[in-house]
Amino acid sequence: QKLDRQVLSEHAQARLQAEVGTLSEQLSCIGQELEGEKRKVHLFEQQLATPGSGGGSDGGGGGSQKSAERLATLEMQALSEKQRADLASLRHRQSREVAEQLERRNAELEERFFELMRKLL
């Protein structure tokens, strides 16, 4: 009986470790994606801070129109990058919550199983 419990516990532990490994890989991937997005946002912010980096003016209002269009484009890209980073953060948080719920549920199931084993034996 004690050996059965130990074997079942080891099996459950192995499953949990495999799941934790999978979630860790996902977390690492999301973290890398988030870092890349942060770098992109930083580059966009730097481009916004340097007004002359988009080329020279064409004389008259053409340069200011191009700058305004470029600024609008960069702002949309920065917003998009921020949304992606927020989504990655949300997915990470959700994955962590799911892992915690699965661990609690697994512990409950193991406990119930051992109770049933005790009643049967």
Secondary structure, DSSP 4 states (H G I P E B T S, - for coil): -HHHHHHHHHHHHHHHHHHHHHHHHHHHHHHHHHHHHHHHHHHHHHHHH-GGGG----STTHHHHHHHHHHHHHHHHHHHHHHHHHHHHHHHHHHHHHHHHHHHHHHHHHHHHHHHHHHH-
